[in-house]
Amino acid sequence: MTSSMEDGIIKLQMSNKPRTKVYGVDFSGAKNACKKIWISEGVIQDNNLLINNCWQISDFLDNNQKKDRYSCHTVLKDFIAENINVVFGLDVPFGVPETIMDGYDWKYYTKNFAYMFNSPEGFRNSCLRKTGFKELKRNTDIDKKAPFCVYNLRLYKQTFYGIRDIIYPLIRENQVSIPPMESLNNEKSWLIEICPACTLKQKQLYIPYKGKTEKEQKSRMKIVEYFNSRFNLSPKVKESAIKDKEGDALDSVIATIATYNALDKISNPCFMKNIPNIYKKEGYTFT
């Protein structure tokens, strides 16, 4: 795949089973995950990105299904597994600092994650003990200016449930390719780590936008207008991103854009070959 820049918009020419659809997922490990998880859908048309839809994960459940955290996580995991030849960007840390991994590689650590920790609190406490009760960031967290380490009080449940309920079962069943830790397989969906806050920082748009006040709504409008001037956001997507006071709908839109931007890297054999090994062990955030 090759790329060019024109008016600030990434232009992509893709080959070998081109990925023409991307999804951005704003994940949550909260009890009310069904209300917090949002998914945005993007379609690559005429070498540009159209984000044409935006849903809460609860929209994927039928009336007979329970709307608890486990059910919503299962539906999301199945949705990722069943959609082939697309790319998903998931707002979850895919790994932990190398110091915490006891010498294991990423795949072994991930596959044994659920056996090592039986609760989010067990995971966080183990991380704190191993780091002398310091909050260590991964290399990618430092590089991309992530707000928190992966076991921070605000993030540890998201990390725990993201790895246990989504990433682990997907790699256990060999249903996705997860770069740069794994090589790409054109017969599967691709799953990458993204962070909306890191993307906003990169664009110098990291402003308070989550909340009920008029100030925060104006911030959401500003962010939506910025991205709509560079990509195409449908009226429904713009409305959802501005209307959702929690900012989760907007985060899923940003996640979709970050996923689209990442295509040029993950499809480049040189990037995959030359990326430092620490990112293959701890995880890598695409922005």
C-alpha positions as CSV (number, residue, x, y, z in Angstrom):
1,M,0.0,0.0,0.0
2,T,1.3,3.5,-0.8
3,S,0.1,6.8,0.4
4,S,0.3,10.5,-0.4
5,M,-0.7,13.7,1.3
6,E,-3.2,16.1,-0.2
7,D,-4.8,19.0,1.8
8,G,-3.9,17.2,5.1
9,I,-5.8,14.1,4.1
10,I,-4.1,10.7,3.9
11,K,-4.7,9.2,0.5
12,L,-4.4,5.4,0.4
13,Q,-3.9,3.1,-2.5
14,M,-4.3,-0.5,-1.2
15,S,-3.7,-3.8,-2.8
16,N,-3.9,-7.5,-1.9
17,K,-7.4,-7.8,-0.5
18,P,-7.7,-4.1,0.3
19,R,-9.2,-3.1,3.7
20,T,-12.1,-0.9,2.8
21,K,-13.8,-0.7,6.2
22,V,-12.5,0.3,9.6
23,Y,-14.2,0.3,13.0
24,G,-13.3,2.4,16.0
25,V,-14.3,1.0,19.4
26,D,-14.5,3.0,22.6
27,F,-14.3,0.3,25.2
28,S,-15.3,0.2,28.8
29,G,-14.8,-2.2,31.7
30,A,-17.5,-0.4,33.8
31,K,-20.6,-2.2,35.2
32,N,-22.7,-0.1,32.7
33,A,-20.5,-1.1,29.8
34,C,-23.5,-1.5,27.6
35,K,-24.1,2.2,27.8
36,K,-20.4,3.2,27.6
37,I,-19.1,1.1,24.7
38,W,-19.6,2.8,21.3
39,I,-18.6,1.6,17.9
40,S,-18.2,3.8,14.8
41,E,-18.0,2.5,11.3
42,G,-15.8,4.0,8.6
43,V,-15.7,3.2,4.9
44,I,-12.8,4.1,2.6
45,Q,-14.3,5.7,-0.6
46,D,-12.4,7.5,-3.3
47,N,-9.2,7.2,-1.2
48,N,-10.8,9.1,1.8
49,L,-12.6,8.1,4.9
50,L,-16.4,8.3,5.4
51,I,-17.6,7.6,8.9
52,N,-21.2,6.7,8.2
53,N,-22.5,5.1,11.4
54,C,-22.2,5.2,15.2
55,W,-23.8,2.8,17.7
56,Q,-23.9,1.9,21.4
57,I,-23.0,-1.8,21.9
58,S,-26.5,-2.3,23.4
59,D,-27.9,-1.8,19.9
60,F,-26.3,-5.1,18.9
61,L,-28.2,-7.0,21.6
62,D,-31.7,-8.4,21.1
63,N,-34.4,-7.8,23.6
64,N,-33.9,-11.2,25.2
65,Q,-30.3,-10.7,26.0
66,K,-29.1,-9.4,29.3
67,K,-27.4,-6.0,29.1
68,D,-24.7,-6.7,31.6
69,R,-20.9,-6.2,31.2
70,Y,-20.2,-9.8,30.3
71,S,-22.9,-10.0,27.6
72,C,-21.8,-6.8,26.0
73,H,-18.1,-7.8,26.0
74,T,-19.1,-11.2,24.4
75,V,-21.1,-9.4,21.7
76,L,-18.2,-7.1,20.9
77,K,-15.7,-10.0,20.8
78,D,-18.0,-11.9,18.4
79,F,-18.5,-8.9,16.2
80,I,-14.8,-8.5,15.8
81,A,-14.3,-12.2,15.1
82,E,-17.1,-12.4,12.5
83,N,-16.1,-9.4,10.4
84,I,-13.3,-10.5,8.1
85,N,-11.2,-8.2,5.9
86,V,-11.7,-5.1,8.1
87,V,-9.6,-3.3,10.7
88,F,-10.7,-2.6,14.3
89,G,-9.1,0.0,16.5
90,L,-9.8,-0.8,20.2
91,D,-9.4,1.7,23.0
92,V,-7.7,-0.7,25.4
93,P,-4.1,-1.2,26.5
94,F,-3.0,-4.4,24.8
95,G,-0.2,-5.1,27.2
96,V,1.7,-4.0,30.4
97,P,5.2,-2.7,31.1
98,E,7.9,-5.2,30.5
99,T,8.9,-5.0,34.1
100,I,5.6,-6.6,35.1
101,M,5.7,-9.5,32.6
102,D,8.2,-11.8,34.5
103,G,10.2,-12.4,31.3
104,Y,7.3,-13.7,29.3
105,D,6.5,-12.6,25.7
106,W,3.3,-10.8,24.8
107,K,1.4,-13.8,23.6
108,Y,2.2,-16.0,26.5
109,Y,1.4,-13.3,29.0
110,T,-1.9,-12.5,27.3
111,K,-3.0,-16.2,27.0
112,N,-2.3,-16.7,30.7
113,F,-3.7,-13.4,31.9
114,A,-7.0,-14.8,33.0
115,Y,-5.3,-17.5,35.0
116,M,-2.9,-15.1,36.7
117,F,-5.6,-12.6,37.8
118,N,-9.1,-13.4,39.0
119,S,-10.3,-9.7,39.3
120,P,-9.4,-6.2,38.2
121,E,-8.2,-5.4,41.8
122,G,-6.0,-8.5,41.8
123,F,-4.4,-7.3,38.5
124,R,-3.8,-3.7,39.8
125,N,-2.5,-4.8,43.1
126,S,0.0,-7.3,41.5
127,C,1.2,-4.5,39.2
128,L,1.7,-2.1,42.1
129,R,3.6,-4.7,44.1
130,K,5.9,-5.6,41.2
131,T,6.7,-1.9,40.6
132,G,7.2,-0.8,44.2
133,F,3.8,0.9,44.1
134,K,4.9,3.2,41.3
135,E,2.8,3.7,38.2
136,L,5.1,2.8,35.3
137,K,4.1,3.6,31.8
138,R,4.9,1.4,28.8
139,N,7.3,2.8,26.1
140,T,4.4,3.5,23.8
141,D,2.5,5.3,26.6
142,I,5.5,7.6,27.0
143,D,6.0,8.1,23.3
144,K,2.3,8.9,22.6
145,K,1.8,10.9,25.8
146,A,-0.9,8.6,27.2
147,P,-2.6,10.2,30.2
148,F,-2.3,7.2,32.5
149,C,-0.4,4.0,33.0
150,V,-2.3,0.8,32.2
151,Y,-3.0,-0.1,35.8
152,N,-3.9,3.5,36.9
153,L,-7.0,3.7,39.1
154,R,-8.9,5.2,36.1
155,L,-7.8,2.6,33.6
156,Y,-7.1,-0.7,35.3
157,K,-10.6,-2.2,34.8
158,Q,-10.5,-1.2,31.2
159,T,-7.1,-3.0,30.8
160,F,-8.2,-6.1,32.7
161,Y,-11.5,-6.7,31.0
162,G,-10.1,-5.6,27.6
163,I,-7.4,-8.2,27.7
164,R,-9.4,-10.9,29.5
165,D,-12.8,-10.6,27.6
166,I,-11.7,-9.4,24.2
167,I,-8.0,-9.9,23.3
168,Y,-7.4,-13.2,25.0
169,P,-10.3,-15.1,23.5
170,L,-9.6,-13.7,20.0
171,I,-6.0,-14.9,20.0
172,R,-7.0,-18.1,21.7
173,E,-9.3,-18.9,18.8
174,N,-6.8,-17.5,16.3
175,Q,-9.5,-15.1,14.9
176,V,-7.5,-11.9,14.4
177,S,-4.1,-10.5,13.6
178,I,-2.8,-8.1,16.1
179,P,0.1,-6.0,14.8
180,P,2.9,-5.3,15.7
181,M,2.9,-8.3,18.1
182,E,1.7,-10.6,15.3
183,S,2.3,-10.7,11.6
184,L,-0.7,-9.8,9.4
185,N,-3.0,-12.5,8.0
186,N,-5.2,-11.3,5.1
187,E,-7.8,-14.0,5.9
188,K,-8.6,-12.4,9.3
189,S,-9.7,-9.1,10.7
190,W,-6.9,-6.9,12.0
191,L,-7.0,-5.5,15.6
192,I,-4.9,-2.6,16.7
193,E,-4.6,-0.6,19.9
194,I,-5.6,3.1,19.8
195,C,-6.1,5.8,22.3
196,P,-8.4,8.8,21.5
197,A,-6.7,11.0,24.1
198,C,-3.3,10.4,22.4
199,T,-4.7,11.2,19.0
200,L,-6.2,14.4,20.3
201,K,-2.9,15.4,21.9
202,Q,-1.1,14.7,18.6
203,K,-3.6,17.1,16.9
204,Q,-3.3,19.7,19.8
205,L,-7.0,19.2,20.5
206,Y,-6.8,17.7,24.0
207,I,-9.4,19.9,25.6
208,P,-12.1,19.1,28.2
209,Y,-15.0,17.7,26.2
210,K,-16.6,15.2,28.5
211,G,-19.4,16.7,30.5
212,K,-22.8,18.3,30.6
213,T,-22.0,22.0,30.4
214,E,-22.2,24.2,27.4
215,K,-18.4,24.6,27.5
216,E,-17.8,20.9,27.0
217,Q,-20.5,20.7,24.3
218,K,-18.7,23.5,22.4
219,S,-15.4,21.5,22.8
220,R,-17.1,18.4,21.3
221,M,-18.4,20.6,18.4
222,K,-14.9,22.0,17.8
223,I,-13.4,18.5,17.7
224,V,-16.1,17.2,15.4
225,E,-15.7,20.2,13.1
226,Y,-11.9,19.7,12.9
227,F,-12.2,16.1,11.9
228,N,-15.1,16.7,9.5
229,S,-13.0,19.2,7.6
230,R,-10.5,16.5,6.9
231,F,-12.7,13.5,6.6
232,N,-16.4,12.9,6.0
233,L,-18.7,12.4,9.0
234,S,-22.3,11.6,8.3
235,P,-25.0,13.8,10.0
236,K,-25.9,11.0,12.3
237,V,-22.3,10.5,13.4
238,K,-21.8,14.2,14.0
239,E,-25.1,14.4,16.0
240,S,-24.2,11.4,18.2
241,A,-20.6,12.7,18.8
242,I,-21.9,16.1,20.0
243,K,-25.0,14.9,21.8
244,D,-23.3,12.2,24.0
245,K,-22.3,14.1,27.1
246,E,-20.0,11.3,28.3
247,G,-17.8,11.7,25.2
248,D,-17.9,8.0,24.4
249,A,-19.5,8.4,21.0
250,L,-16.9,11.0,20.0
251,D,-14.1,8.7,21.3
252,S,-15.3,6.0,18.9
253,V,-15.2,8.4,16.0
254,I,-11.7,9.4,16.9
255,A,-10.8,5.7,17.3
256,T,-12.0,5.1,13.7
257,I,-9.9,8.0,12.4
258,A,-6.8,6.7,14.3
259,T,-7.5,3.2,12.8
260,Y,-7.7,4.6,9.3
261,N,-4.5,6.6,9.8
262,A,-2.7,3.4,11.0
263,L,-3.4,1.5,7.8
264,D,-0.4,3.1,6.1
265,K,1.9,1.8,8.9
266,I,0.6,-1.7,9.5
267,S,0.5,-2.4,5.7
268,N,4.1,-1.3,5.3
269,P,6.5,-4.3,5.7
270,C,9.3,-2.0,6.6
271,F,7.4,-0.7,9.6
272,M,6.5,-4.1,10.8
273,K,10.0,-5.4,10.3
274,N,11.9,-2.6,11.9
275,I,9.7,-1.6,14.8
276,P,11.6,-2.1,18.1
277,N,11.0,-5.3,19.9
278,I,9.8,-3.6,23.1
279,Y,6.6,-2.6,21.2
280,K,6.1,-6.2,20.2
281,K,6.3,-7.2,23.9
282,E,4.4,-4.3,25.6
283,G,2.0,-3.2,22.9
284,Y,1.9,-0.2,20.5
285,T,-0.6,2.6,20.4
286,F,-1.5,3.8,16.9
287,T,-2.6,7.4,16.5
